[in-house]
């Protein structure tokens, strides 16, 4: 067994992986390297804080399997460590009859994935759950909830340190070399020799694969998701979580309403190309990131495949009335003056050269290394189950 394990990336998936590896490989020393000055600064700290039960994902996929297992583990972890969370349930709403068949397909998919307590609600029944929602039918998902993911990260750090591991912040990885008996991970301050390395780079996942000398033709293309918040006097319009039925002509979920664990209601997000991989503001530009995206043929093929959706998302990014109109499909009483600007997140979207999106979780293996290349939503919910998956793979690789 290795004497030293290194995890590159201190988001929730990197920390959950470290936590699980410590339990799977007793006696091994473990170090988490995070380039920022604190953990969970990027996708983990900028998402909507939803606990996803596994309704949307293709049965048999890694997303379905690990989301269903992951939400159970995450709620148990939160309860054990006093992390704020709540299982409040969610409505997925068909706004008209054209969406009803897709809603029924979602219901069957959720049943196939093992979700419990799903219910198909009539118009009157769904308005008992969310009095201000509009539509012809809805699926009630009782097992979904909300959580403080940054607090989960802090609890994971405490557990890693308690078990004898190290979490090093301000440690940008500049090189990963291969030796006969180890991988050497280089940071400006020092080098770490490791018997096994796991990279959980999120927005920089593809770069870490290439930095380690491993191969992928997938490129991470950053999409910024912008949110509005409901003004306090308008929060009465939303009790918990209200989601749309996914549109098959659009590759992302669409705008929805989310009650947050510490109060308030978010509305969004849209999805537009970010000009920087960490570009949470539309004015943030990173020329290297922008060149990486615009120089990738897959992005142009993606936009050619979804020209109307691409244009509509861009227009909505600059138009509060258009954003409001999208939200009014779910809650017609909402008015433009009910909304105030909220935050934004950047989704690390893995894209192939042909313009198709990598829909499932994806890992890349190399000598003495495993890369988490694609782990978007429900990655945070599923993080502990993803950690189990990685620990099992690591054990199989390290067994004599």
C-alpha positions in Angstrom: 0.0 0.0 0.0 1.2 3.6 -0.7 2.6 5.6 2.2 1.2 8.8 0.7 -2.0 9.8 -1.2 -2.5 13.2 -2.8 -5.8 14.7 -3.7 -5.6 17.8 -6.0 -8.5 20.0 -5.5 -10.3 21.1 -2.3 -13.8 21.4 -3.6 -16.5 19.1 -2.1 -15.6 16.2 -4.4 -11.9 16.4 -3.6 -12.6 16.6 0.2 -15.2 13.8 0.1 -12.7 11.6 -1.8 -10.0 12.3 0.8 -12.5 11.5 3.6 -13.4 8.2 2.0 -9.8 7.2 1.0 -8.7 7.6 4.7 -11.3 5.1 5.7 -10.6 2.7 2.8 -6.8 2.7 3.2 -5.9 2.9 6.9 -2.4 3.9 7.7 -1.8 5.8 4.5 -0.9 9.5 4.9 -3.2 11.8 2.8 -2.7 15.4 1.6 -5.3 17.6 -0.1 -3.9 20.4 -2.2 -6.1 23.4 -2.9 -4.9 26.4 -4.9 -7.2 28.9 -3.2 -6.8 30.2 0.3 -9.8 28.2 1.5 -11.6 25.2 0.4 -14.9 25.1 -1.7 -14.4 28.4 -3.3 -15.6 27.6 -6.8 -18.4 25.3 -8.0 -19.1 24.1 -4.4 -19.5 27.6 -3.1 -21.5 29.0 -6.0 -24.1 26.4 -6.5 -27.8 26.6 -5.4 -27.4 24.3 -2.4 -29.9 21.6 -3.5 -29.8 18.0 -2.5 -30.7 16.1 -5.7 -32.5 12.8 -5.3 -31.8 11.4 -8.7 -35.0 12.1 -10.7 -33.5 13.4 -14.0 -30.7 10.9 -14.7 -30.7 8.0 -17.1 -31.3 4.7 -15.2 -28.1 2.7 -14.8 -25.9 5.8 -15.3 -23.3 6.8 -12.8 -25.2 10.0 -12.1 -28.4 8.0 -11.2 -26.6 5.4 -9.1 -24.4 7.8 -7.2 -27.0 10.5 -6.7 -29.4 8.1 -5.1 -26.7 6.7 -2.8 -25.1 10.1 -2.3 -28.2 12.0 -1.0 -28.6 9.3 1.7 -25.0 9.6 2.7 -25.0 13.4 2.5 -28.1 13.8 4.7 -26.7 11.3 7.3 -23.3 13.2 7.3 -25.1 16.5 7.7 -27.1 15.2 10.6 -24.0 13.7 12.3 -22.0 16.9 11.9 -24.8 19.5 12.6 -24.6 20.9 9.1 -27.7 22.9 8.2 -29.9 21.0 5.8 -33.6 20.3 5.2 -35.5 17.7 3.2 -38.3 19.9 2.0 -39.3 18.3 -1.3 -39.6 19.6 -4.8 -42.2 20.0 -7.5 -41.3 19.4 -11.2 -44.0 21.2 -13.1 -45.5 20.6 -16.6 -46.8 24.1 -17.5 -49.0 22.8 -20.4 -50.2 19.6 -22.0 -47.2 19.4 -24.4 -45.0 18.8 -21.4 -47.1 16.2 -19.7 -45.6 13.2 -21.7 -42.1 14.3 -20.6 -43.2 14.7 -17.0 -44.6 11.2 -17.1 -41.3 9.9 -18.5 -39.5 11.7 -15.6 -41.8 10.0 -13.1 -40.9 6.6 -14.6 -37.2 7.4 -14.7 -37.3 8.3 -11.0 -39.1 5.1 -10.1 -36.5 3.1 -12.1 -33.8 4.9 -10.2 -35.2 3.8 -6.8 -36.7 7.1 -5.6 -39.4 6.6 -3.0 -42.6 8.5 -2.4 -42.9 10.1 -5.9 -46.4 11.3 -6.7 -48.1 12.6 -9.8 -50.2 15.6 -8.8 -53.1 17.3 -10.5 -53.3 21.1 -10.9 -55.3 21.5 -7.7 -53.0 19.1 -5.8 -49.8 20.8 -6.8 -51.2 24.2 -5.8 -51.8 22.8 -2.3 -48.0 22.3 -2.2 -47.0 25.5 -4.0 -50.1 27.9 -4.0 -48.6 30.2 -6.6 -47.4 27.7 -9.2 -49.0 27.3 -12.6 -49.2 24.2 -14.7 -51.3 21.2 -15.6 -49.6 18.6 -13.5 -46.5 18.1 -11.4 -44.3 15.3 -9.9 -43.7 15.7 -6.2 -40.2 14.6 -5.2 -40.4 14.4 -1.4 -36.8 13.3 -0.8 -35.1 16.4 -2.2 -33.8 19.2 0.0 -31.4 22.1 0.6 -28.1 22.2 2.4 -25.1 24.4 3.2 -22.4 22.9 1.1 -19.6 25.2 2.3 -20.4 23.9 5.8 -20.2 20.4 4.5 -16.7 21.2 3.3 -15.7 22.6 6.6 -16.9 19.4 8.4 -15.0 17.3 5.9 -11.8 19.2 6.5 -12.2 18.7 10.3 -12.7 14.9 9.7 -9.6 14.7 7.4 -7.4 16.6 9.9 -8.8 14.5 12.8 -7.8 11.3 11.0 -4.2 12.6 10.5 -4.4 14.0 7.0 -3.3 17.5 5.7 -5.3 20.1 3.9 -2.9 22.6 2.3 -4.4 25.8 0.8 -2.6 28.3 -1.4 -1.0 25.3 -3.1 -1.3 25.6 -6.9 -0.2 22.4 -8.7 2.2 23.4 -11.4 3.4 19.9 -12.6 2.7 16.2 -12.0 5.6 13.9 -12.9 5.7 10.2 -13.2 8.4 8.1 -11.6 8.8 4.3 -11.6 7.4 4.0 -8.0 5.4 7.2 -7.5 3.8 10.4 -8.9 5.5 13.7 -8.0 3.1 16.6 -7.5 4.8 20.0 -7.7 3.6 23.2 -6.1 5.6 26.5 -5.7 6.3 25.7 -2.1 7.3 22.0 -2.3 7.0 18.7 -4.1 4.8 15.7 -2.9 5.8 12.2 -3.7 2.7 10.0 -3.8 1.9 6.4 -4.4 -1.4 7.4 -5.8 -3.0 10.7 -6.9 -6.6 11.8 -7.5 -7.3 15.0 -9.3 -10.6 16.7 -8.7 -10.0 19.9 -10.6 -13.6 21.0 -11.5 -13.2 24.0 -13.8 -9.6 23.0 -14.5 -10.1 19.2 -14.7 -9.0 18.8 -18.3 -5.9 20.8 -17.7 -4.9 18.6 -14.8 -5.3 15.5 -17.0 -2.9 17.0 -19.6 -0.6 18.3 -16.9 -0.1 14.7 -15.7 0.7 13.6 -19.2 -2.6 11.7 -19.6 -5.0 11.9 -22.5 -8.5 13.3 -23.1 -10.1 14.9 -26.1 -12.7 16.5 -23.8 -12.5 20.2 -23.1 -14.0 22.0 -20.1 -16.1 24.9 -21.4 -17.2 27.3 -18.7 -20.9 28.3 -18.6 -21.9 31.0 -16.2 -25.3 30.7 -14.5 -26.7 33.9 -13.3 -29.3 34.2 -10.6 -31.9 36.7 -9.3 -33.2 36.7 -5.8 -36.8 37.3 -4.8 -37.2 40.4 -2.6 -38.2 39.5 1.0 -41.8 40.7 0.5 -42.1 38.4 -2.6 -40.6 35.2 -1.0 -44.2 34.1 -0.2 -44.5 33.1 -3.9 -42.2 30.1 -3.4 -42.3 27.7 -0.5 -39.5 25.3 -1.4 -38.2 24.1 -4.8 -40.0 24.6 -8.1 -38.4 23.1 -11.2 -39.5 22.9 -14.9 -39.7 19.8 -17.1 -36.4 19.7 -19.0 -36.7 21.0 -22.6 -35.1 18.4 -25.0 -34.2 21.2 -27.4 -32.0 22.8 -24.7 -29.0 21.1 -23.2 -29.4 22.6 -19.7 -32.2 22.3 -17.1 -33.7 25.8 -17.4 -34.6 28.4 -14.8 -36.2 27.3 -11.5 -36.9 28.5 -7.9 -34.8 27.4 -4.9 -35.4 28.3 -1.3 -32.0 28.6 0.4 -31.0 27.0 3.6 -30.1 30.3 5.3 -33.1 32.1 4.0 -34.2 33.7 0.8 -35.2 32.4 -2.6 -33.0 32.2 -5.7 -34.4 32.2 -9.3 -32.4 31.0 -12.2 -29.9 30.2 -13.6 -29.5 30.9 -17.2 -26.5 29.5 -19.1 -24.1 31.7 -21.1 -20.5 31.2 -22.1 -18.2 32.6 -19.3 -15.2 34.6 -20.5 -13.1 33.0 -17.7 -13.2 29.6 -16.1 -13.7 31.5 -12.8 -15.7 34.3 -14.3 -18.6 34.9 -11.9 -19.1 38.4 -13.3 -19.7 39.0 -17.1 -16.9 41.6 -16.9 -14.3 39.1 -15.8 -12.1 38.0 -18.8 -9.2 35.6 -18.8 -7.6 35.6 -22.2 -6.1 32.1 -21.9 -9.5 30.7 -20.8 -11.3 32.5 -23.6 -8.8 31.4 -26.2 -9.2 27.8 -24.9 -13.0 27.9 -25.4 -13.1 29.8 -28.7 -10.3 27.7 -30.1 -12.1 24.5 -29.4 -14.1 23.2 -32.4 -16.6 21.5 -30.1 -17.9 24.9 -28.8 -18.7 26.1 -32.4 -20.4 22.8 -33.2 -22.4 23.0 -29.9 -23.6 26.5 -30.8 -24.5 25.3 -34.3 -26.5 22.5 -32.8 -28.4 24.8 -30.4 -28.5 28.2 -32.2 -31.9 29.3 -30.9 -31.2 28.3 -27.3 -27.7 29.9 -27.4 -29.1 33.2 -28.7 -32.0 33.2 -26.2 -29.7 32.6 -23.2 -27.5 35.4 -24.3 -30.4 37.8 -24.7 -31.8 36.7 -21.3 -28.5 37.5 -19.7 -28.8 41.1 -20.6 -32.6 41.5 -20.2 -34.3 41.4 -16.9 -37.8 41.4 -18.6 -36.9 38.3 -20.6 -35.5 36.5 -17.4 -38.7 37.4 -15.6 -40.9 36.1 -18.5 -39.1 32.7 -18.3 -39.7 32.5 -14.5 -43.4 33.5 -15.0 -44.0 30.3 -16.8 -43.8 28.6 -13.4 -45.0 31.4 -11.2 -47.2 33.8 -13.2 -47.7 36.3 -10.3 -44.0 37.1 -10.3 -43.2 40.6 -11.5 -40.0 42.2 -12.6 -39.9 44.4 -9.5 -40.0 41.2 -7.3 -36.4 40.4 -8.5 -33.1 41.7 -7.4 -29.7 40.6 -8.8 -28.2 37.6 -7.1 -25.0 35.7 -7.5 -23.6 33.6 -10.2 -21.9 30.2 -10.6 -19.8 28.7 -13.4 -20.5 25.2 -14.5 -17.5 23.1 -15.6 -19.1 21.7 -18.7 -17.2 18.8 -20.3 -17.6 18.9 -24.1 -16.4 16.6 -26.8 -14.9 17.8 -30.1 -18.1 17.0 -32.0 -20.0 19.5 -29.8 -21.8 16.9 -27.7 -21.8 17.3 -23.9 -20.5 14.6 -21.6 -23.7 13.8 -19.8 -22.5 11.4 -17.1 -19.8 11.5 -14.5 -16.5 10.6 -16.2 -13.1 9.5 -14.8 -9.7 9.1 -16.6 -7.2 6.6 -15.4 -3.4 7.0 -15.7 -0.4 5.3 -14.1 -0.8 5.8 -10.3 -3.4 8.5 -10.9 -7.2 8.9 -11.4 -8.7 12.1 -12.7 -12.3 13.2 -12.1 -12.9 14.8 -15.5 -16.6 15.5 -15.3 -18.7 15.7 -12.2 -21.3 18.5 -12.6 -24.7 18.5 -10.8 -25.5 16.3 -8.9 -21.8 16.1 -8.1 -22.1 17.9 -4.8 -25.0 15.8 -3.6 -23.3 12.6 -4.8 -19.8 13.6 -3.5 -19.6 11.0 -0.7 -20.8 8.3 -3.0 -18.3 9.5 -5.7 -15.6 9.2 -3.0 -16.6 5.6 -2.4 -16.3 4.9 -6.1 -12.9 6.4 -6.3 -11.7 4.6 -3.2 -12.8 1.3 -4.6 -11.0 2.1 -7.9 -7.9 3.1 -6.0 -7.9 -0.1 -3.9 -8.2 -2.2 -7.0 -5.3 -0.4 -8.6 -3.1 -0.6 -5.6 -3.8 -4.2 -4.7 -0.7 -6.4 -5.3 
